[in-house]
């Protein structure tokens, strides 16, 4: 007779099933964050909240002030960690079968870099959920990049980060207009009209995200090139740059981010998670 300690019920979920569920929570959490961010930016474009564009802390504060906001903030932080885990699985376990060729390693490197970025976002969300607020000097990744510029070789590292983020924006734009993202959502339960709608949502959402990443990467590279921390732009800085072009430019990107958030919620409900 085997000991009870060695008995594992067949009904226990596998690690892969746990990662899939966690990744889906990650898509939902990220979608919720983009929805809030896009709505706040749209309000700024329309003058509803004055001319003040939203920053990272305001997004979390808005979530925190919703009904059951503290619980929602904890769920967002946990979900973002799930998104990070999924990105790291893509990068390190090669769940997408990209291989070890240069092109495959580049894509896997992007997955890893994306995981790091959203890891910082999860950290800030968790810290705000724990303490109830964030010190102003810690509320964005901009301060981290500013400190990096003063380190040895920091200028070169910052330039590399800027190029990576700018390249990520170009990749997002390519994905949007080439339709390469179309395999990320399981369209089996959808009608043809619903599939077209989800496709357009992804196309618009990825395009808006590409604009934000492009602006952020461009100014990050300029800051490194000129060794000037004041040229670094966080999300709020990107919105301010768009606002300088006119409220219509900001509104277009802001609404696109709302649509991207909705697209991620659809992906959370009907995901395609290859290799896990």
N, C-alpha and C positions, 0 to 999 in steps of 0.2 A: 504493500500500500504506500503510495507516495505521500509525502508530508503536505499539509495544507499550505505551507509557505511556497511550495513550488507550483501550486495550482494557479493558473491564469484563466479567468473566465473568457470564453470565446467572444462575449459581448463587449469586451473592452475595446475602445477605439484604438486604431493603430496610430503611431506617430504621424504618418502621412495624412491621415484623416484629421488629426488635430491641427496640423499645419495648414491644411486646406480651409478649415473653419476659421482659423486665426487670420489667414490671408483675406478671407471674405469680410471679416470684421474690419480689416485694414482698409479695404476698398471703400466700405461704408463710412468709416471714420474720415478718411481722406476726402471723400465726396462731400461729407457734411461740412468739413473745414472750408473747402472751396466754395460751397454754397454760401456760407456766411461771409467769406471774404468777398465774393462777387457781389452779394447784395449790398454790403457796406460800401464797396467801391461804386456801385451803381447809384446809391444814394448820394455819394459825394459828387458824382458827375451831374446829377439832377439838381444839386444844391439843397437837398433835403437835410443834410447834416453840415451845411455850410460848404466850405471848400476843403475841409480836412479829409485827406485820404486815409484809409485804415492801415494800421501796422499789425504786426503779428500779435502783440499783446492785446490789442483791441478785439481781435477775432476771438481769442480765448476768453476775454472778459465778457463779450457778448454771449458766448456759450454758457458761461458761468451764471449769467443773469437770467437765463431761460428757466422755466419750471424744471425742477430736478437738475438744475444746471451743474451742481457739483458732481453728481453722479454721471452726468453726460460728459463732463470733462475727464473724469477717470476712464470712462469707456473710450473716449477719443484717444487718450494717451495709450491705453492698452491696445487699441486697434492699430494705431500708428506703429507700435512695436511689431504687430503682426505683419504689417506691410513691409517693415524693415526685414523681418525674418524671411519673408517671401523673396525679397530682392536679393538677400544674401544667399538664399538657396539657389536662385537663378545664376548668381555669379560663381559660387564656390562648388556647387553640386552639378552645375551645367544642366539644369532641368530642361532647358530649351534646346539642348543638343547643338550648341554653337561650335563646340570643338576647341582645339588648341591652336588653330591657325591664327594669323595676325588679326584678321577680320573678326573671328570669333572671340578672341581675347579682348578686342576693343569693345565689343558689345557687352561682354561679361564685366569688363571694367566699368562700363557705364552703369550696369546694374548695381555694382558694388558702391560706386560713387553716389548713386541715387539713394541707396540704403543708408549711407552715412548722413546725407542731407536730411532725410526724414527721421533719422535717429535723433538729430539735434531738435527737430520739431517735437518729437515724442518726449524728449527730455524737458523742453520748456512747458509742454502741456502737463506733464506729470508734476513738475515743480510748482506750477500754478495751482494744480489741484491739491497739492500737499500743503502749501503755505497760504493759499488763497490769493496770492498776488505775486508779481515778479518785480524785483528792483528795476528801475528804469534802465540802468546801464547794462542789464542782462537780458533785455526783452527781445533783442534781435541778434541774428548772426552777424550783423554788420560790425558790432563791437569785437567779435572774434577775429574777423578779417583785419580790422584796424590794428589789433594787437599783433597779428601775424606779420604785418608790414614792417614792424620794428625789430623783428628777429633776424639773425643772420640768414641770408638766402631767402628771407621772407618775400622780397620783391619778386624773385623768380618763381617762387611757389604760388604767390598771388596771381601772377601773370598766367601760370599754368591753369589755375582754378578758373580764371576768367575765360580762357580759351575752351576749357572743358564745358563750362556752363553755356557759352555761346554756341559751341558745337551741339550741345544737347538741344538748344532751341532750334537749330537748323534741322536736327534729326526729327524733332517733334513736328516741324512744319512739313518735312518730307513724308512722315507717317500720315499726316492729316490729308495730304493731297495725292498720295499714292495708294491710299486705302490699306496700308499694311497693318493698321490697327484692327481691321475688320474681323480678325480671327480671335480677338480677345474676349468676345461676348458670345455665348452660346445662343444662337438665334433659332434653334429648333422649335421652341414653343411659340415663336412669333409668326404673325402673318407677313406677307410681302410688304405691306404698307408699314407695319411696325418695324421691320428690318430696315427699311429706308429711313425711317425717322431716327432710329438708334444710330445708324450710320452718319446721318447729318449732324446729330448731336456730338458724336465723336470727332467729326471733321471740324466743326466750329470750336469745340472745346480744346482740342489739341492745338489749333491755330492760335487761340487766345493765350494758351500756356506758352507756346513758342515765342510769342511777342514779349511776354514778361521775362522769360529766360534769356532771350536775345538781348534785351536792354540791360538786364542785370550782368550778364557776362561781358558785354561791351564796356560798361563803366568799370567793372572789376579789372579788366585788362588795362584800361586807361589809367586807373588809380595806381596799378603796379608800374606802368610805363613812366608815369610822371612822379612816382613815389609820393603821392598825395592822397591821404586817407579820406579827404573830403569828397573825392570823386566816387567813392564806393556807394552803390545804391542797393538798399534792401527792397523788399516788396513795396513798401510805401514810397520809396524813392522812385521806383519804376512807375508807379501810379502818378507821381508828381510830374515825371517827364512826359507822360502821356497827356496829363492835364494841361501842360504847357502848350501842347499842340492843339488843344481845344477840347471842350467837354464831350464832343462827339467821339473823339478818339478814345478817351477814357471810358465812355459809356459802352462802346463797341467791345472793348477788351473785357470790361467788367461783366457784361451780359454773357460774353463767351465763357468766362470762368463759372458763372452760375450754371450754364449749360454743361460745362465739363463736370461740375459737381454732380449734376443729375445723371450724367453718363456713368460716372463711377458708381453711383447707387444702383444703376441697372447692372453694371458689371459685378457688383457684390451679390446681386440676386441670381444672375445667370453667368457665372464666371467660366472661363476656360483656363484651367490650371494644369499646364503640361508638366509631366515628369514628377508630380507629387500626388 
